[in-house]
């Protein structure tokens, strides 16, 4: 259920937020990766977007 369906991504052009995402490395256990992948598949978004949403929802 991606809200970006039919929208072609362009380099250095933000789609969901007011800033462009940057590449970072995260090290996770296989169990956590599998859970993130399952959640992302269910919502129809990338794992990157799942992490972005989870962090943006937290206060702090």
C-alpha positions in Angstrom: 0.0 0.0 0.0 2.6 2.5 -1.1 1.4 6.1 -1.5 4.1 6.5 -4.2 2.6 4.0 -6.6 3.1 5.4 -10.2 5.6 8.0 -9.0 9.1 7.6 -10.4 11.8 8.3 -7.8 14.5 10.8 -8.8 18.0 11.1 -7.4 18.3 13.8 -4.7 14.5 14.6 -4.8 12.7 13.8 -1.6 9.3 12.0 -1.9 7.9 11.4 1.5 9.8 13.9 3.6 11.3 17.4 3.3 14.8 15.9 3.1 16.6 13.3 1.0 17.6 10.0 2.6 21.2 9.2 3.0 22.8 5.8 3.0 23.8 4.3 6.4 24.7 0.8 7.7 22.8 -1.0 10.4 23.8 -4.4 11.8 20.8 -6.5 12.9 20.2 -10.1 14.0 18.6 -12.4 11.3 15.4 -12.5 13.5 15.0 -8.8 13.6 15.7 -8.5 9.8 13.1 -11.1 9.1 10.5 -9.3 11.2 11.3 -6.0 9.5 11.1 -7.6 6.1 7.7 -9.1 7.0 6.4 -5.8 8.3 7.6 -4.0 5.2 6.0 -6.5 2.9 2.7 -6.3 4.7 2.7 -2.5 4.4 4.1 -2.5 0.9 7.1 -0.3 1.7 10.8 -0.8 2.1 12.6 -1.8 5.3 14.3 1.6 5.1 10.8 3.2 5.2 9.7 1.0 8.1 12.7 2.1 10.2 12.1 5.8 9.2 8.4 5.5 10.3 9.3 3.8 13.6 11.9 6.4 14.5 9.8 9.4 13.5 6.9 8.0 15.6 9.0 7.9 18.8 9.3 11.0 21.0 12.7 12.3 21.8 
